[in-house]
């Protein structure tokens, strides 16, 4: 599951929550963003949309599931951060895209 440089066509900004406000931790991180599954449902008389997404990046130390990423106007809440080979070459981030509907 190695990452090729040609796959890293997207850019993300990684943020962490500090004292109730989101703060930029890493900006302009090359990434490969891939939607996995999507669903819509009615909740409180509104349509709620969810898209599970996988983000692959080169290894960055200190990333946690409590963080989020921005790409343009898209917001991705991290669900897990995994180093698949444990060699500190890449990270696979499972996230949920947040929609304002």
QUIBEL-V499292 format. One line per field, one symbol per residue. ss: DSSP state (A for helix, B for strand, O for the rest). phi: phi as a letter, one per 30 degrees, with the letter a starting at -180 (. if undefined). burial: I if it has 9 or more other ideal C-beta (glycine too) atoms within 8 Angstrom, else O. A space follows every 10 residues. Layout:
ss->???
phi->???
burial->???
This chain:
ss->OOOOAAAOOB BBBBBBBBOO BBBBBBBBBB BBBBBBBBBB BBBOOBBBBB BBBBBBBBOO OOOOOOOBBB BOOBBBBBBB BBOOOOOOOB BBBBBBBBOO O
phi->.dccedddcc bbccbbdbhi bdbdcbchdd bccbdcbbab adbhhbdccb bdbcccbdeb didbddcbbc biccbbddca bbcdcicicb bcccbbdccc c
burial->OOIOOOOIOI OIIIIIIOOO OOOOOOOOII IIIOIOOOOO OOOOOOOIII IIIIIIIIII OOIOOOIIII IOOOIIOIOO IOIOOOOOOI IIIIIIIOOO O
